Amino acid sequence: MNSKWIEDLSAMRESYSSSEMHEAVTSEDPFMIFHQWFSEAVKASTGEANAMTLATAGKDGKPSARIVLLKLYGTDGFVFFTNYQSKKGIQIEENPSGALCFWWPEVIRQVRIEGIITRISKQDSDEYFNSRPLGSKLGAHASQQSKPVASRRELEDKMQQLSEQYQLSDPPRPDNWGGYILNPEYFEFWQGQENRLHDRFIFKKDTSGWKKYLLAP
Ligand SMILES: Cc1cc2nc3c(=O)[nH]c(=O)nc-3n(C[C@H](O)[C@H](O)[C@H](O)COP(=O)(O)O)c2cc1C
């Protein structure tokens, strides 16, 4: 291989095998399949099964991806919490289309979800914010997420000042912090199989409901 690479990983590969076809994938309801796969991932996982990649792009069309934690899900969509003035927040306000991706290596499964992202209600954001530990509440106030800071010290001083300010009562939710919900239009369920002949099922939403298709791996 060409010496321009720092490392050549071309021999690094795993072979996957699992039971031929999964019962769950015979369902016609993508939310129920997600629910089953998520529950199985939580049981099998040694890490945070609710960690998901969130991809967004603002009006310049340049995509940006980062991990966020899934905190609620149901047939309305998938909820995460963040700073509304962060990079992702600005991109979502400019362009509400977004994508989520879960990778659960213990069960060799990937789930991709695409749809439209909107803010959840202030009441729902308050309810979640109020359930967080004090340190996380103070952190949401201290961090102007995705903005440059002069030093780590500046953040620590801000935390100290906030913990003195809120000795007697917990801080309220900052206006620029809350939840977003991604309402799905598309799901893909991917199950690793032998010889790279993986199972891929997608669901697309149209006016009559969800349509299921099998894709080549
Ligand atoms: C495991 C993990 C979980 C994270 N969970 C969240 C989260 O729920 N909300 C959030 O705003 N950032 C979370 N982050 C940090 C984000 O990945 C990201 O650094 C931050 O949101 C700023 O992204 P942005 O500049 O694209 O807006 C998490 C990071 C990791 C590694």
The ligand as an ORCA input file, in Angstrom:
! r2SCAN-3c Opt
* xyz 0 1
  C     -21.864      9.193     24.391
  C     -22.153     10.657     24.098
  C     -23.398     11.167     24.421
  C     -23.689     12.503     24.156
  N     -24.953     12.967     24.428
  C     -25.277     14.242     24.096
  C     -26.612     14.705     24.256
  O     -27.555     13.960     24.628
  N     -26.867     16.005     23.942
  C     -25.893     16.857     23.483
  O     -26.196     18.016     23.236
  N     -24.623     16.425     23.299
  C     -24.296     15.154     23.590
  N     -23.013     14.688     23.385
  C     -21.999     15.635     22.852
  C     -22.184     15.763     21.335
  O     -21.641     14.628     20.673
  C     -21.562     17.055     20.745
  O     -20.201     17.136     21.107
  C     -22.268     18.311     21.241
  O     -23.669     18.131     21.307
  C     -21.972     19.492     20.321
  O     -22.381     19.189     19.005
  P     -22.632     20.316     17.895
  O     -21.496     21.307     18.006
  O     -22.646     19.595     16.582
  O     -23.958     20.959     18.203
  C     -22.695     13.363     23.603
  C     -21.449     12.822     23.279
  C     -21.181     11.493     23.511
  C     -19.840     10.944     23.114
*
